[in-house]
Amino acid sequence: MTADISTLDLEEAGAVLAAESARFASFGWMRGTSGNLSVVLSRDPLLLAVTASGHDKGELTPADVVLVDAQGAAVNGGKPSAEAELHARVAALTGAGAVVHVHTVASVAMGRREPGGIVFKDVEMLKGVGQPAHDVEVTLPVITNSQDMKVLGDRLEAARDPRMPAVVVAGHGLYVWGDNPRQARHHTEVVEWLLELELSAPRDGR
C-alpha cells in the first residue's frame, strides 16, 4: 500500500464507508450508483479512502474503496469516484476528516429555488451544525455545477461559509463534511432536514 497506509487501514475505512453508504441509500439519497463518500486516512501527505465508481451505494463492501491523493488520483489502482478530487479539496480546505456527497431531491429543488444561497434562521435544528437556534441567519451556499473538479473546487472555496459545513451544487446535490464519518453523517442529516423544511414552505405570494 504506502509507508503509512496498510491494506487493513483501507479495509477498515471501507467498512465504515460501506455502512454509511447503506444508511444514506436507505433514505433514497444515493439512488442507483449516485453519490460518494470519503474519509481522510493521512494528512501529510493527504490521502483519502473514497468510494469506488459505478457501485450501488446500498451494496458496498469494505473492498469497494480506492485510496486517492490530494489531486483525487488513485494511489494504488482502482477507479475512484469522478469527484474524488473535490473530496480531497474539501478535506484540505476545511480540515474535515470525512466528506459526504448525496443526490437529494430537496437539495436540487432548493438550489433551483434559491440560487443565491439558502437562508436558515430561527430553527432549533441549526444547533446540529453548531449554530444558535435563534437570532442568527446562516446561509447554505449554492454553487454552479461543473464537470471540472478544479473549477468546482474553486467555486466551493469562494462561496463557502465557515459556519455551514455544506454546500449545494446546483442541479446536482449536496456536499457535507465533518471531523469524522459520524459527524459528517449528522451534519448531512441535519442539513437535509433543513432543506426539506424550506422546500415544504409555500413560496411568497403562492
C-alpha positions in Angstrom: 0.0 0.0 0.0 2.0 3.0 1.2 4.5 3.6 4.0 1.8 4.7 6.4 -1.5 3.3 5.0 -1.9 -0.5 5.1 -4.4 -2.7 3.3 -6.0 -3.3 6.7 -6.4 0.5 7.2 -8.1 0.8 3.8 -10.4 -2.1 4.5 -11.4 -0.7 7.9 -12.2 2.6 6.2 -14.1 0.7 3.5 -16.2 -1.0 6.2 -17.1 2.4 7.7 -17.9 4.0 4.3 -20.0 0.9 3.3 -22.1 1.2 6.4 -22.6 5.0 5.9 -23.5 4.5 2.3 -26.1 1.8 3.1 -27.7 4.2 5.6 -27.9 7.1 3.1 -29.1 4.8 0.3 -31.9 3.6 2.6 -33.1 7.2 2.7 -33.2 7.4 -1.1 -30.3 9.9 -1.1 -27.9 7.7 -3.2 -30.1 6.2 -5.8 -28.6 3.9 -8.5 -24.9 4.5 -8.3 -25.1 8.2 -7.4 -23.2 9.9 -4.6 -19.9 9.2 -2.9 -18.2 9.3 0.5 -14.7 9.7 1.7 -12.6 9.5 4.9 -9.2 11.0 5.4 -6.5 8.4 6.3 -3.4 10.7 6.3 -2.8 14.5 6.5 0.8 14.6 5.4 0.6 13.6 2.7 -3.1 14.0 2.2 -4.6 10.6 1.5 -8.3 9.6 1.4 -10.4 6.5 1.1 -13.1 7.2 -1.5 -16.0 5.0 -2.6 -15.3 3.3 -5.9 -17.0 4.5 -9.1 -20.0 2.7 -10.5 -21.2 0.8 -7.5 -24.6 0.6 -5.9 -24.2 2.6 -2.7 -26.6 0.4 -0.9 -24.5 -2.7 -1.6 -20.9 -1.6 -1.0 -18.4 -4.0 0.7 -15.2 -3.0 2.6 -13.3 -3.6 -0.6 -15.2 -1.0 -2.7 -13.0 1.9 -1.8 -10.0 3.4 -3.5 -7.0 5.2 -1.9 -6.5 8.7 -3.5 -4.1 11.5 -3.1 -4.6 15.3 -2.8 -5.5 15.5 -6.5 -8.0 12.7 -6.3 -5.8 10.3 -8.2 -5.7 6.6 -7.3 -2.6 5.8 -5.4 -2.5 2.0 -5.9 -5.0 1.2 -8.6 -8.8 1.1 -8.7 -11.3 3.6 -10.1 -12.4 6.2 -7.5 -15.5 8.4 -7.9 -15.0 11.0 -10.6 -15.5 13.6 -7.8 -12.6 12.3 -5.6 -10.6 15.4 -6.4 -13.3 17.6 -4.9 -13.4 15.4 -1.8 -9.7 16.0 -1.4 -10.1 19.7 -2.0 -12.8 19.9 0.7 -10.6 18.0 3.2 -7.6 20.2 2.5 -9.7 23.4 2.6 -11.8 22.8 5.7 -9.7 20.3 7.7 -12.6 17.8 7.5 -11.9 14.2 8.2 -14.9 12.9 6.2 -16.9 14.2 3.2 -20.4 13.1 2.1 -22.0 13.8 -1.3 -25.6 12.8 -1.7 -28.1 13.5 -4.5 -31.3 14.5 -2.7 -34.4 16.0 -4.2 -34.6 18.7 -1.6 -31.0 20.0 -2.3 -31.6 20.1 -6.1 -35.0 21.7 -5.8 -33.9 24.3 -3.2 -30.8 25.1 -5.3 -33.2 26.0 -8.2 -35.4 28.0 -5.9 -32.7 29.9 -4.2 -29.6 30.1 -6.5 -28.1 32.8 -4.4 -28.0 30.7 -1.3 -30.5 29.2 1.1 -31.0 31.2 4.4 -32.0 29.4 7.6 -33.0 31.2 10.8 -35.0 30.6 14.0 -34.9 26.8 13.6 -33.8 24.6 16.5 -32.1 22.1 14.2 -29.4 24.7 13.4 -27.8 23.5 16.6 -27.0 20.3 14.7 -24.4 22.2 12.7 -23.1 24.2 15.7 -25.1 27.4 15.2 -27.6 29.1 17.6 -31.2 28.3 17.1 -32.3 31.9 17.2 -31.3 35.5 16.3 -28.8 34.3 13.7 -29.1 33.8 9.9 -27.0 31.1 8.4 -26.7 30.7 4.6 -26.1 27.4 2.9 -24.2 28.4 -0.3 -25.3 27.3 -3.7 -22.7 27.0 -6.4 -23.0 26.4 -10.2 -22.1 22.9 -11.3 -19.1 21.9 -13.4 -17.7 18.7 -14.7 -14.2 20.1 -14.0 -13.4 19.4 -10.4 -10.8 22.2 -10.1 -13.4 24.7 -11.3 -16.0 23.3 -8.9 -13.5 23.3 -6.1 -12.7 27.0 -6.8 -16.4 27.8 -6.7 -16.8 26.0 -3.4 -13.8 27.7 -1.8 -15.1 31.1 -2.9 -18.7 30.6 -1.7 -18.3 28.5 1.4 -19.4 29.9 4.8 -17.3 28.5 7.7 -20.5 28.4 9.8 -22.1 25.9 7.5 -20.3 22.6 6.8 -22.0 22.1 3.5 -22.7 23.5 0.0 -25.4 22.8 -2.6 -24.2 22.2 -6.2 -26.9 23.4 -8.4 -28.7 20.7 -10.4 -26.5 18.1 -8.7 -26.7 17.6 -5.0 -25.3 18.2 -1.6 -21.7 18.2 -0.2 -21.3 18.0 3.5 -18.3 17.4 5.8 -17.3 16.8 9.4 -14.4 15.9 11.6 -15.1 12.2 11.1 -17.7 10.0 9.3 -20.2 10.1 12.2 -20.1 13.9 12.4 -20.3 14.2 8.6 -23.4 11.9 8.7 -25.0 14.0 11.4 -24.3 17.2 9.5 -25.8 15.7 6.4 -29.0 14.6 8.1 -29.4 18.0 9.7 -28.8 20.0 6.6 -31.1 17.7 4.6 -33.8 18.2 7.2 -33.4 22.0 6.9 -33.6 21.8 3.2 -36.8 19.6 3.3 -38.3 22.1 5.7 -37.6 25.0 3.4 -38.9 23.1 0.4 -42.2 22.4 2.2 -42.7 26.1 2.9 -45.0 27.9 0.5 -43.4 30.4 -1.8 -44.2 34.1 -1.2 -47.5 35.0 -2.9 -48.5 31.5 -3.7 
